[in-house]
Amino acid sequence: APAPAPKPIADDPSGTIRLAEVHVTHDWVGHTVAALENASGARVAFLSRYGDGVVPDEDTVVQQGDLVHVIMRLDDAARVTEVFQAAPEVEV
């Protein structure tokens, strides 16, 4: 089944930047938010974890069940989704 498209939350007035919830494959569990950002070019704004909002730092690790909310260029949405659905290229 194809990955769910990013769920838009807000766009900036220029229409070039989007805040969206992006589905992350279980392969990213145990990897840092910094690794997600480096691989995708998107900025992780916050995680929803067990009903709480978490503002991540570079050491925050993706956990099972996290909802990942990213800030990205609208033009990059397809690539960000592709990266988040692929297994990371580096080992934990």
C-alpha positions in Angstrom: 0.0 0.0 0.0 1.3 3.5 -0.7 2.4 5.7 2.1 -0.2 8.2 3.4 0.4 11.6 2.0 1.6 14.3 4.4 -1.3 15.7 6.4 -1.1 19.5 6.0 -1.6 21.5 9.2 -0.6 25.0 8.0 1.1 26.8 5.1 2.9 30.1 5.4 1.4 33.1 3.6 3.7 32.7 0.6 2.6 29.1 0.1 6.1 27.8 0.0 6.5 26.3 3.5 4.2 23.7 5.1 3.8 22.3 8.5 2.6 18.7 8.1 2.2 15.4 9.9 4.3 12.9 7.9 4.1 9.1 8.4 7.4 7.6 9.4 8.1 3.9 8.7 9.0 1.7 11.7 12.5 1.4 10.2 13.2 4.9 11.7 12.4 3.8 15.2 15.6 4.0 17.3 17.1 6.6 15.0 17.5 10.2 16.0 15.4 13.1 14.8 18.7 14.6 13.5 19.1 11.6 11.2 15.6 12.1 9.8 16.3 15.8 9.2 19.6 15.1 7.5 18.2 12.5 5.2 15.1 14.4 4.2 16.0 18.1 4.4 12.9 18.7 6.5 12.9 20.2 10.0 11.1 18.1 12.7 9.0 20.7 14.5 7.6 18.5 17.1 6.5 14.9 17.9 3.2 13.7 19.3 4.2 11.0 21.8 1.6 9.2 23.9 -0.7 12.3 23.6 2.0 14.8 24.6 3.9 17.3 22.4 7.7 16.9 22.4 10.0 19.5 21.0 13.0 17.5 19.9 16.6 18.2 20.0 19.4 16.5 18.0 19.5 13.6 20.5 15.8 12.8 20.5 15.1 9.3 19.2 12.1 8.3 17.2 9.9 5.9 19.2 7.2 3.4 18.1 3.9 5.3 17.8 5.4 8.8 17.4 3.6 11.2 15.1 6.2 13.3 13.4 5.3 16.9 12.4 7.7 18.6 10.0 8.3 22.0 8.5 9.3 21.6 4.8 9.2 23.4 1.5 6.0 22.5 -0.2 8.1 21.5 -3.3 9.9 18.9 -1.2 6.8 17.1 0.2 7.1 14.1 -2.2 10.8 13.6 -1.4 10.3 14.0 2.3 7.5 11.4 2.2 9.8 9.0 0.2 12.7 9.4 2.7 10.4 8.9 5.7 9.0 5.7 4.1 12.4 4.2 3.3 14.8 2.5 5.7 17.6 4.7 6.9 20.8 4.4 5.0 23.0 4.3 8.2 22.9 1.8 11.0 21.9 2.8 14.6 
